[in-house]
Amino acid sequence: MELPLLRCALHGVSAYKHLMDQPVPSLALSLLDHLSAGQGEEALEDYTRLFHTLHREGCPNLGAWLHDALRDQESPYAHMVEHGHTDPVLKDAARRDIDILSALAGLDCDAVLGRMEEILPTQWKPVVESLPRWDCAVPFTFASLTGFYAAHGAGMFARNRAFLWESGQLWPVEQPDSLKPDEMLGYERQRDQVVANTRALLEGRHVNNVLLYGDSGTGKSATVKALLSLPGFDDLRLIEVQKEELADLPDLIRILAGRRRKFILFVDDLAFDQDDRTYSVLKTILEGGLERRPANVAIYATSNRRHLVRQTFSDRAGDEVDASETIQEKTSLSDRFGLRIPYLALNKAEFLDMVERMAAQHGVSMDRDTLRADAVKWEARHPGRTPRTALQFIASLPL
């Protein structure tokens, strides 16, 4: 596409208008505007800034930047395709924009620099001739992008698998702390229940919300985070929500509804004090609100408490007319988790077996009897026969 025609076409981008407000396309358009207006020095400044910005963002050319942006950023057309909706007008606008952006990706640096030489004084010629050039590449088509949106969606959920929900905003976690399946030891029956429920979620079936409760250090949180490492769970996204953010949870759920990805909202170490009324928010979300939980969203929580809300003796012998109602109110939250899985401390034999397996996993060379005897001594000083205690003991040993 000729430079003047490309300039005019870029001003008419509509379905992907948000891209034109970003530094790379904005500089490219400014470059074409200055060339059209005969402003050589301004065009030169745009060209050098464009080259610098591309490489600062890790892209060798315009095609690479546009390819990533078209896939990784939300857009009206991507949203429509992901949700399986139809809008012929939006589709035609997106097709037209992709054709224009393809022409931008194929922008000929020689043509740009040639026009720059024409409008600059002669003394600028050595500078223009020495300017760097990038390759022309168009690594995307309308059909390939549409297929990508249908299969993966777009935006942060296509690019990342783990997130934090803080202050009403999603923050991607580039490197989530997710153990591989072979690193998880013990509690196989409990993990199998969690995996089966999650697999049903990925298959689009109705699933239970899950509460993993029990002793500290037994691997409740690790079980949930390890789901990201399971083969065949590529469509799973994990969003960690702090208890303080529960009031905004309905807003998050509305954002996730209808997307092709499946989402686990993970509330770790959940517990409520006696006068903490925020648990009512979670109760309504789990079951009881007018708004139905989307089929692609489930809530997984971990807690050291079976009933989540701390009870006191005054609850049972207080001055309320019906103390049983107070107790029932405070235990009803955990009952709204359809799947409640206990994680209890290991007995001595199970603990020592786990120590041996961990030692082998970490390459520890030690006589079996000595290893077991030292593990018993360690556990006596660090109460709790749990995977955490076993791992801390292994970490204390020389390889």
C-alpha positions in Angstrom: 0.0 0.0 0.0 1.4 3.4 -1.0 2.4 5.7 1.9 -0.3 8.3 1.5 -3.0 5.7 1.2 -1.7 3.8 4.3 -1.8 7.0 6.2 -5.4 7.7 5.4 -6.4 4.1 6.1 -4.7 4.1 9.5 -6.8 7.1 10.5 -9.9 5.1 9.8 -9.0 2.1 12.0 -12.1 1.4 14.2 -12.5 -2.1 15.6 -8.9 -2.0 16.8 -8.9 1.7 17.6 -7.3 1.1 21.0 -4.1 0.0 19.3 -3.7 3.3 17.5 -3.4 5.0 20.9 -0.3 3.0 21.8 3.2 4.2 21.3 4.2 2.0 18.3 1.2 2.5 16.0 0.9 6.1 17.2 4.6 6.8 16.2 4.1 5.0 12.8 1.0 7.2 12.1 2.8 10.3 13.2 5.7 9.4 10.9 3.3 9.1 7.9 1.6 12.4 8.8 4.9 14.3 8.9 6.0 12.8 5.7 2.7 13.8 4.1 3.1 17.3 5.5 6.7 17.6 4.2 8.1 17.9 7.7 11.3 16.0 7.3 13.0 16.6 10.7 9.8 15.7 12.6 9.5 12.5 10.4 13.2 11.7 11.2 12.5 12.0 14.9 9.4 9.7 14.6 11.4 7.1 12.7 14.2 6.9 15.2 11.7 6.8 18.2 9.8 4.1 16.4 12.9 1.9 16.0 13.9 2.5 19.6 10.4 1.7 20.9 10.1 -1.5 18.9 13.4 -2.8 20.3 12.7 -1.6 23.8 9.6 -3.8 23.8 11.5 -6.7 22.4 10.1 -6.7 18.9 12.4 -6.7 15.8 9.8 -5.2 13.5 6.2 -3.8 13.2 4.8 -7.1 12.3 6.0 -8.8 15.5 4.6 -6.0 17.6 1.3 -6.0 15.9 1.1 -9.8 16.1 1.5 -9.8 19.9 -0.8 -6.9 20.4 -3.6 -8.3 18.3 -3.5 -11.5 20.3 -2.6 -10.4 23.8 -4.9 -7.3 24.1 -8.6 -7.2 24.6 -10.7 -6.0 21.6 -14.4 -5.9 20.8 -14.0 -8.4 18.0 -11.9 -10.8 20.1 -14.5 -10.6 22.9 -17.3 -11.4 20.4 -15.5 -14.4 19.0 -14.6 -15.8 22.4 -18.2 -15.5 23.6 -19.5 -17.1 20.5 -21.6 -14.1 19.5 -22.2 -12.8 16.0 -22.1 -9.2 14.7 -21.6 -8.9 10.9 -20.8 -5.1 11.2 -18.1 -5.7 13.8 -16.7 -8.6 11.9 -16.4 -6.6 8.7 -14.8 -3.7 10.6 -12.3 -6.1 12.1 -11.5 -7.7 8.8 -10.9 -4.2 7.3 -8.7 -3.2 10.2 -6.6 -6.3 10.0 -6.0 -5.6 6.3 -4.8 -2.1 7.2 -2.6 -3.3 10.0 -1.2 -6.0 7.7 -0.2 -3.2 5.4 1.4 -1.3 8.3 3.4 -4.5 9.2 4.7 -4.6 5.7 5.7 -0.9 5.7 8.8 -0.5 3.4 11.6 1.3 5.3 13.3 2.1 2.0 10.1 3.9 0.8 9.9 5.8 4.1 13.5 6.9 4.0 13.4 7.7 0.3 10.5 10.1 1.0 12.4 11.5 3.9 15.4 12.4 1.7 13.1 14.2 -0.7 11.8 16.6 1.9 15.0 17.1 4.0 17.8 19.5 3.0 20.8 17.9 1.3 23.0 17.9 4.4 20.6 15.4 6.0 21.3 12.7 3.4 24.2 11.0 5.2 22.1 10.7 8.3 19.1 9.2 6.5 21.3 6.7 4.6 22.8 5.5 7.9 19.5 4.9 9.7 18.7 1.3 10.7 16.0 -0.6 8.8 13.8 -3.4 10.0 12.4 -6.4 8.0 8.9 -6.3 6.6 6.9 -9.3 8.0 3.2 -10.0 8.3 2.9 -13.0 10.7 -0.9 -12.8 11.0 -4.1 -12.9 9.0 -7.7 -12.2 9.8 -8.4 -16.0 9.7 -5.5 -16.9 12.0 -6.5 -14.3 14.5 -10.1 -15.3 14.5 -9.1 -18.9 15.1 -6.8 -17.8 17.9 -9.6 -15.9 19.6 -12.0 -18.8 19.3 -9.4 -21.3 20.8 -7.7 -19.1 23.4 -9.6 -15.9 23.9 -7.5 -12.7 24.0 -5.9 -10.4 26.5 -4.3 -11.3 29.7 -6.2 -14.7 30.0 -4.6 -15.8 26.7 -1.1 -14.7 27.9 -1.1 -15.7 31.6 -2.5 -18.5 33.8 -2.3 -17.1 37.3 -3.5 -13.8 38.7 -4.0 -11.8 41.8 -7.3 -9.8 42.4 -6.4 -6.7 44.3 -8.3 -3.4 44.6 -10.7 -4.3 41.9 -8.1 -5.2 39.4 -6.4 -8.3 38.0 -2.6 -8.5 38.2 -0.9 -11.3 36.2 1.5 -13.6 37.9 4.3 -14.3 35.4 5.8 -17.2 37.3 3.3 -18.9 39.6 4.4 -21.0 42.5 3.0 -24.3 41.1 4.6 -27.7 42.0 4.7 -30.4 39.3 2.6 -33.5 39.9 5.7 -35.7 40.7 6.7 -33.2 43.4 3.5 -33.7 45.4 3.8 -36.4 48.0 1.1 -37.9 50.2 -2.6 -37.0 50.4 -3.2 -38.8 47.0 -6.9 -39.4 47.8 -7.6 -35.8 48.7 -5.8 -34.5 45.6 -7.6 -37.0 43.4 -10.9 -35.4 44.6 -9.7 -31.9 43.8 -8.4 -33.0 40.4 -11.6 -34.8 39.5 -13.7 -31.8 40.4 -11.5 -29.5 38.4 -11.5 -31.8 35.4 -15.3 -31.7 35.4 -15.1 -27.9 35.4 -12.8 -28.0 32.4 -15.3 -30.3 30.6 -18.1 -27.8 31.2 -20.0 -29.9 33.8 -21.6 -28.6 36.9 -19.1 -28.7 39.8 -18.9 -28.1 43.5 -17.1 -25.3 45.2 -14.3 -26.8 47.3 -13.0 -26.3 50.8 -9.7 -27.9 51.8 -9.4 -27.8 55.6 -7.1 -29.2 58.2 -3.7 -28.9 59.8 -1.2 -26.3 58.8 1.5 -27.5 56.4 -0.3 -30.4 55.0 -0.3 -29.1 51.4 -3.7 -27.6 51.0 -2.6 -24.6 49.1 0.0 -26.5 47.2 -2.8 -28.9 46.0 -4.7 -26.0 44.4 -1.7 -24.3 42.9 -0.4 -27.6 41.4 -3.5 -27.8 39.3 -1.8 -25.4 36.8 0.9 -28.0 36.2 -1.3 -30.9 35.3 -1.3 -32.0 31.7 -4.5 -31.3 29.9 -5.4 -28.4 32.2 -4.2 -25.7 29.8 -7.6 -23.9 29.8 -7.5 -23.5 33.6 -6.9 -20.0 35.1 -6.2 -19.5 38.8 -7.1 -16.2 40.5 -6.0 -15.7 44.1 -8.4 -13.5 46.1 -7.5 -12.2 49.6 -10.2 -12.2 52.2 -10.2 -8.4 52.3 -11.2 -8.4 48.6 -14.3 -10.6 49.0 -16.7 -7.7 48.8 -15.5 -7.1 45.2 -15.9 -10.8 44.2 -19.2 -10.3 42.4 -17.5 -7.8 40.1 -14.8 -10.3 39.3 -17.2 -13.1 38.6 -19.1 -10.9 36.1 -15.8 -10.2 34.3 -15.2 -13.9 33.9 -18.7 -15.0 33.0 -19.1 -16.4 29.5 -15.4 -16.7 28.7 -14.2 -20.0 27.2 -11.5 -20.3 29.9 -12.3 -21.9 33.2 -11.5 -20.1 36.4 -10.8 -21.1 40.0 -11.1 -18.2 42.5 -8.7 -19.3 45.2 -9.1 -17.9 48.7 -6.2 -19.1 50.8 -6.1 -19.5 54.6 -9.7 -18.4 55.0 -11.0 -17.7 58.5 -13.3 -15.2 60.1 -13.2 -13.8 63.6 -16.4 -13.8 65.7 -17.4 -10.3 64.8 -16.3 -10.4 61.2 -19.4 -10.1 59.0 -17.6 -10.2 55.6 -18.3 -13.9 55.6 -21.9 -13.0 54.6 -20.6 -11.9 51.2 -19.0 -15.2 50.6 -22.1 -17.1 51.7 -24.2 -15.3 49.2 -21.7 -15.9 46.4 -21.5 -19.6 47.2 -25.2 -20.2 47.4 -28.2 -18.0 48.1 -27.8 -14.9 45.9 -30.1 -14.0 43.1 -27.3 -14.0 40.6 -26.2 -17.5 39.5 -22.5 -18.4 39.6 -21.3 -18.9 36.0 -20.5 -22.4 34.9 -16.9 -21.6 34.1 -16.1 -20.3 37.6 -15.6 -22.3 40.9 -14.4 -21.2 44.3 -11.7 -23.1 46.1 -10.7 -22.2 49.6 -8.2 -23.5 52.2 -8.5 -23.1 55.9 -7.1 -24.5 59.2 -10.7 -24.3 60.6 -13.4 -26.8 59.6 -16.2 -24.3 60.1 -14.2 -21.2 59.1 -15.9 -18.9 61.7 -14.4 -19.0 65.2 -16.9 -20.1 67.9 -16.6 -19.2 71.6 -18.2 -20.7 74.7 -20.5 -17.6 74.7 -22.0 -18.8 71.4 -23.1 -22.0 73.2 -24.1 -20.5 76.5 -24.6 -16.9 75.7 -27.6 -14.6 76.4 -29.3 -15.2 73.0 -32.7 -16.8 73.2 -31.7 -19.5 70.7 -28.0 -20.2 71.0 -28.3 -23.0 68.5 -29.2 -20.5 65.8 -25.9 -18.6 66.5 -24.0 -21.8 66.1 -25.8 -22.8 62.9 -25.2 -19.3 61.4 -21.5 -19.6 62.0 -21.2 -23.2 60.6 -23.4 -22.6 57.6 -20.6 -21.0 55.5 -18.5 -24.2 55.3 -21.7 -26.2 54.5 -22.1 -24.2 51.3 -18.9 -25.7 49.9 -20.2 -28.8 48.1 -16.9 -30.6 48.4 -15.2 -30.5 51.8 -11.8 -32.3 52.0 -9.9 -32.8 55.2 -6.1 -32.6 55.3 -5.0 -34.1 58.6 -1.5 -34.6 60.0 0.2 -37.8 59.1 0.8 -40.7 61.6 4.3 -41.6 62.4 4.6 -44.4 59.7 3.2 -42.1 57.0 5.5 -39.3 58.0 8.6 -41.4 57.9 7.6 -42.9 54.5 7.2 -39.3 53.2 10.6 -38.4 54.5 12.2 -41.3 52.6 10.4 -40.4 49.4 11.5 -36.7 49.7 15.1 -37.7 50.5 15.2 -39.8 47.3 13.5 -37.0 45.3 16.2 -34.5 46.5 19.2 -36.7 46.1 19.9 -37.2 49.8 22.4 -40.0 50.4 21.9 -41.4 53.9 21.5 -44.7 55.6 17.8 -45.5 55.9 17.8 -46.1 59.6 19.8 -43.0 60.3 17.5 -40.9 58.1 14.4 -42.2 59.9 15.9 -41.7 63.4 17.0 -38.1 62.6 13.5 -37.4 61.2 11.9 -38.5 64.4 14.3 -36.2 66.4 13.5 -33.3 64.0 9.7 -33.8 64.3 10.0 -33.8 68.1 11.6 -30.3 67.9 9.3 -29.1 65.2 5.8 -30.4 66.0 3.6 -31.5 63.2 3.9 -34.6 61.0 3.2 -32.7 57.8 4.8 -32.4 54.4 6.1 -29.0 55.4 7.9 -30.4 58.4 9.3 -33.3 56.3 10.6 -30.8 53.6 12.2 -28.6 56.3 14.0 -31.7 57.6 15.2 -32.6 54.2 16.4 -29.1 53.6 18.5 -29.3 56.7 20.5 -32.4 55.5 23.7 -32.3 53.5 23.3 -33.7 49.9 
